[in-house]
């Protein structure tokens, strides 16, 4: 079975250079995790480690999916994941803005540690 990972690039790259870099970093991170996964490299499912799926969507709240009570928007795939897995309902964000929160998730560091405090600023890794 072949998978294809695509990365959407913004059409107005001059204004969204930082968003492009964050998107590219996310795509590389997903590709690395996918390739390094024991299931992909060995062809055999790993019984010792759990499957972890993190869904990141802009402006998606807990009440926006069916498994948490929304009856207007249909989300059958997310509802099935919620039914068959563990649904977490209490979360904390590293920042009140999207970009610093995503950067904190990808680096496992507080945004204040590397100066990522604005919505569209460059992340300088040391």
C-alpha positions in Angstrom: 0.0 0.0 0.0 1.5 3.3 -1.0 0.8 6.6 0.7 1.3 10.1 -0.6 2.0 13.0 1.7 1.4 16.4 0.2 2.1 19.8 1.6 0.0 22.8 0.7 2.1 25.9 -0.1 0.6 29.4 0.3 0.1 31.3 -2.9 1.2 34.6 -1.4 4.6 33.4 -0.1 5.9 36.9 0.6 3.3 37.5 3.3 3.3 34.0 4.6 7.0 33.0 4.6 6.8 32.0 8.3 3.6 30.0 7.8 5.3 28.3 4.8 8.4 27.4 7.0 6.2 26.1 9.8 4.1 24.1 7.2 7.3 22.6 5.7 8.6 21.7 9.1 5.3 20.0 9.9 5.4 18.0 6.7 9.0 16.9 7.3 8.1 15.9 10.8 5.1 13.8 9.6 7.2 12.2 6.9 10.0 11.4 9.4 7.6 9.8 11.9 5.9 7.9 9.1 9.2 6.5 7.7 10.7 5.8 11.1 7.6 3.9 12.3 8.2 0.2 13.0 5.0 -0.7 11.2 6.4 0.8 7.9 9.9 -0.4 8.2 9.3 -4.0 9.3 6.0 -4.7 7.6 4.7 -6.2 10.9 2.4 -4.3 13.3 4.0 -3.4 16.6 2.1 -4.8 19.6 4.1 -3.1 22.3 3.7 0.6 21.4 0.4 2.5 21.2 -0.8 4.4 18.2 -1.0 8.1 18.9 -2.9 10.4 16.6 -2.8 14.2 17.1 -5.3 16.1 15.1 -4.4 19.8 14.5 -7.0 22.0 12.8 -7.2 25.8 12.8 -10.1 27.1 14.9 -11.5 23.6 15.7 -13.1 23.4 19.1 -14.3 20.5 21.2 -17.9 21.3 20.3 -17.2 21.2 16.5 -17.2 17.4 16.1 -20.0 14.9 16.4 -18.5 12.8 19.1 -18.6 15.7 21.5 -22.2 16.7 20.7 -22.3 18.6 17.5 -25.3 17.5 15.4 -24.9 20.0 12.5 -21.4 19.1 11.2 -20.9 15.4 10.3 -17.5 14.0 11.2 -17.8 10.2 10.9 -14.1 9.5 10.8 -13.3 11.5 13.9 -16.4 10.1 15.6 -15.1 6.6 14.9 -11.7 7.4 16.3 -13.3 8.9 19.4 -15.5 5.8 19.8 -12.7 3.2 19.4 -9.9 5.1 21.1 -9.3 7.5 24.0 -11.0 10.9 23.7 -9.3 13.5 25.8 -11.5 16.4 26.9 -9.2 18.6 29.1 -6.3 20.4 27.4 -3.9 23.2 28.0 -2.2 25.3 25.3 1.3 26.7 25.5 0.1 30.0 24.2 -3.1 31.8 23.2 -2.0 32.0 19.5 -1.9 29.2 16.9 1.8 29.5 15.7 3.4 29.5 19.2 1.2 26.6 20.2 2.0 24.5 17.2 5.7 25.3 17.6 5.6 24.2 21.2 3.9 20.9 20.2 6.6 20.2 17.6 9.6 21.2 19.7 8.3 20.1 23.2 9.5 23.5 24.5 7.6 26.5 25.9 7.4 29.3 23.2 9.1 31.7 25.7 12.2 29.5 25.6 13.0 30.3 22.0 11.2 33.6 21.4 8.1 32.4 19.6 5.5 34.7 21.1 3.8 36.2 18.0 1.5 34.8 15.5 3.9 35.0 12.5 7.5 35.1 13.7 10.5 33.1 12.8 11.5 30.2 15.0 15.3 30.1 15.6 16.4 26.7 16.8 19.6 26.5 18.7 
